[in-house]
Amino acid sequence: MWHDGAMKLPKKILGQGEEVVLHMRTHVKTILPNIILAVILLVAAIVAGVYLPVSWRPASTIAVIAIGVVAEILVFVWPWLNWFTSTYTITNRRIITRKGVFTKTGHDIPLSRISDVAYEHSFIDRMFGCGTLVLQTSAADPLYLVDVPKVEKVHVQLLDLLFGMHSGAQTMGGQALGPDEDADITPQLEAPARPPVSGNTEAAAPSTNAPDNKNAADREPLLPRHYPTNPPTAQ
């Protein structure tokens, strides 16, 4: 299972026999502008604290700190929490999306409803190694999973899951068939059935000692044989 450091998915939301294949959050590129802006605000607060008139202290220092903290919460902390709690999960049955800090929202897509998987990434996406995963389902509009890290790897693994699920649906007698078994179906069906062989082979063989079925009365009578006596001698 590929795990990119996202929060662990609770097992209670998984069905029986369901396994997590990929678990990730959106790419950090999502909050990159917030990170840059937070750094700029921090530098501005430090500069203001240093160059403001000394006569304004300590009120100026307190004001700069308070404004800086509020600005950092709005610009960085809250967006970071939203990013940290937004995850994509792919199991052997469905795709799960979750987001929200206090109010959780999510969407589940069964793999059986996905008919096509594609991905898109712009020049900037290629620089960061992320992209958008496009899932075509039975609905009219496709579903977009944006800022997916390692989108090409996720695309390949999702295709493997879909291919394995569809190929496993081909069964014969309730069992999955492999490519070699498919080729042997026709010979097995066309092979003629062998006649049953009796266990007692001696009973099927003709008996040499079987009694003669002819009636004794129909038999030719045996006539006595007469042998000639000695021939007469010459006078």
C-alpha positions in Angstrom: 0.0 0.0 0.0 1.3 3.4 -0.9 0.9 5.9 2.0 2.3 9.4 1.5 1.9 10.5 5.1 -1.8 11.3 5.1 -3.9 10.6 8.1 -4.7 7.0 8.5 -8.1 6.0 7.2 -10.4 4.7 10.0 -11.0 0.9 9.6 -14.7 1.4 10.6 -15.5 2.9 7.2 -14.1 -0.1 5.3 -16.3 -3.1 4.4 -15.5 -6.7 5.1 -12.7 -7.9 2.9 -12.0 -4.3 1.7 -8.3 -3.4 1.6 -6.6 0.0 1.1 -4.4 0.2 -2.0 -3.5 3.9 -2.1 -4.0 6.5 0.6 -2.8 10.1 0.0 -3.6 13.8 0.3 -3.5 16.4 -2.4 -0.1 17.7 -3.5 1.5 20.4 -1.4 1.3 22.6 -4.5 -2.3 23.3 -3.4 -1.1 25.5 -0.5 2.1 26.7 -2.0 0.7 30.2 -2.6 -0.4 30.3 1.1 3.1 29.3 2.2 4.7 32.1 0.2 2.2 34.7 1.4 2.7 33.6 5.0 6.5 34.0 4.7 6.0 37.5 3.2 3.6 38.5 6.1 6.1 37.2 8.7 9.0 39.2 7.1 6.7 42.3 7.0 5.8 42.0 10.7 9.5 41.7 11.7 10.4 44.8 9.6 7.5 46.8 11.1 8.4 45.8 14.6 12.0 47.0 14.0 11.5 50.2 12.1 8.4 51.6 13.8 9.2 54.6 16.0 10.4 53.7 19.5 7.9 56.1 21.0 5.1 53.9 19.8 6.3 51.0 21.8 5.1 48.8 23.4 1.7 49.5 21.8 3.1 49.2 18.3 4.8 45.9 19.1 1.6 44.4 20.5 -0.4 45.6 17.5 2.1 44.1 15.0 2.1 40.8 16.8 -1.7 40.6 17.0 -2.2 41.6 13.4 0.5 39.1 12.3 -1.0 36.2 14.2 -4.5 36.8 12.8 -3.1 37.2 9.3 -1.1 34.0 9.6 -4.2 32.1 10.8 -6.3 33.3 7.8 -3.6 33.0 5.2 -1.7 29.8 6.2 -3.0 27.9 9.3 -6.6 27.5 8.1 -5.8 26.6 4.5 -3.1 24.1 5.8 -5.7 22.4 8.1 -8.1 22.0 5.1 -5.2 20.6 3.0 -4.1 18.3 5.8 -7.6 16.8 6.3 -8.3 16.3 2.6 -7.4 12.8 1.4 -7.9 10.5 -1.5 -8.2 6.8 -0.8 -8.3 3.9 -3.3 -9.4 0.5 -2.1 -10.0 -2.7 -4.0 -13.7 -1.8 -4.2 -14.1 2.0 -4.4 -12.5 5.5 -4.4 -13.0 7.5 -1.2 -12.6 11.3 -0.9 -12.7 13.1 2.4 -12.2 16.7 3.4 -13.1 19.2 6.1 -11.8 20.2 9.5 -14.9 20.3 11.7 -17.5 19.3 9.2 -16.4 16.3 7.2 -17.6 15.8 3.6 -16.8 12.9 1.3 -17.7 11.0 -1.8 -17.5 7.3 -2.6 -17.2 5.9 -6.1 -17.5 2.2 -6.6 -14.9 0.9 -9.1 -17.6 -1.0 -10.9 -19.1 2.3 -12.1 -15.8 3.6 -13.6 -15.6 3.0 -17.3 -12.6 5.1 -18.2 -9.6 6.6 -16.4 -7.4 9.4 -17.7 -5.1 12.1 -16.3 -4.1 15.6 -17.1 -1.2 17.7 -16.0 0.0 21.1 -17.1 3.6 22.3 -17.4 3.5 23.4 -13.7 2.0 20.1 -12.7 4.8 18.2 -14.4 7.3 20.3 -12.5 5.8 19.2 -9.2 5.0 15.7 -10.2 1.2 15.9 -9.8 -1.9 16.2 -12.0 -5.6 15.8 -12.3 -7.2 12.3 -12.4 -10.3 12.1 -14.7 -12.8 9.4 -13.9 -15.5 8.7 -16.4 -18.5 7.1 -14.7 -22.1 6.3 -15.7 -22.9 9.9 -14.9 -22.9 12.5 -17.7 -20.0 14.6 -16.3 -16.7 13.0 -15.3 -15.3 13.3 -11.8 -12.0 15.2 -11.4 -9.5 14.5 -8.6 -7.3 17.5 -8.6 -3.6 17.8 -7.5 -3.1 14.1 -7.2 0.6 13.4 -6.3 2.4 11.0 -8.7 -0.7 11.0 -10.9 0.9 8.7 -13.5 1.6 6.0 -10.9 -1.9 6.3 -9.5 -3.4 6.1 -13.0 -1.5 2.8 -13.7 -2.5 1.2 -10.4 -6.1 2.2 -10.8 -6.1 0.7 -14.3 -4.7 -2.5 -12.8 -7.5 -2.7 -10.3 -10.2 -2.1 -12.9 -8.6 -4.7 -15.3 -8.3 -7.3 -12.5 -11.9 -6.7 -11.4 -13.3 -7.1 -15.0 -11.2 -10.1 -15.8 -12.3 -11.8 -12.6 -15.9 -11.5 -13.8 -15.2 -14.1 -16.5 -16.1 -17.4 -14.8 -16.9 -20.9 -15.8 -18.9 -22.9 -13.3 -18.3 -20.2 -10.7 -14.5 -20.3 -11.0 -12.3 -17.8 -12.7 -10.7 -18.9 -16.0 -7.2 -18.1 -17.1 -6.0 -17.7 -20.6 -4.9 -21.4 -20.9 -8.2 -22.6 -19.5 -10.1 -20.7 -22.1 -8.4 -22.5 -24.9 -9.3 -25.9 -23.4 -13.0 -25.3 -23.2 -13.9 -26.4 -26.8 -12.0 -29.7 -26.7 -13.5 -30.5 -23.4 -17.0 -29.9 -24.6 -16.5 -31.7 -27.9 -14.8 -34.8 -26.5 -17.2 -37.8 -26.8 -18.3 -39.5 -23.6 -16.8 -42.9 -22.9 -19.2 -45.8 -22.5 -19.4 -47.1 -19.0 -17.3 -50.1 -18.3 -18.6 -52.8 -16.1 -16.6 -53.7 -13.1 -17.0 -57.5 -13.7 -15.2 -58.1 -17.0 -15.5 -61.8 -16.6 -19.2 -61.7 -16.8 -19.2 -59.9 -20.1 -16.8 -62.4 -21.7 -18.4 -65.3 -23.5 -18.1 -68.5 -21.5 -16.4 -71.5 -23.2 -18.1 -73.9 -20.9 -21.6 -72.8 -21.8 -24.0 -75.8 -22.3 -25.1 -76.6 -25.8 -28.6 -75.1 -26.4 -29.6 -77.8 -28.9 -32.1 -80.3 -27.8 -30.8 -83.8 -27.2 -33.7 -85.2 -29.4 -32.6 -83.1 -32.3 -29.1 -84.5 -32.4 -28.2 -87.0 -35.1 -28.3 -90.5 -33.6 -25.1 -92.3 -33.4 -25.2 -95.5 -35.7 -23.1 -98.5 -34.8 -20.0 -99.0 -36.9 -19.5 -102.4 -38.6 -15.9 -103.3 -39.3 -15.2 -105.9 -42.0 -14.0 -109.4 -41.0 -11.0 -111.1 -42.4 -11.3 -111.6 -46.2 -11.8 -115.2 -47.4 -8.7 -117.0 -48.4 -8.2 -118.2 -52.0 -9.1 -122.0 -52.8 
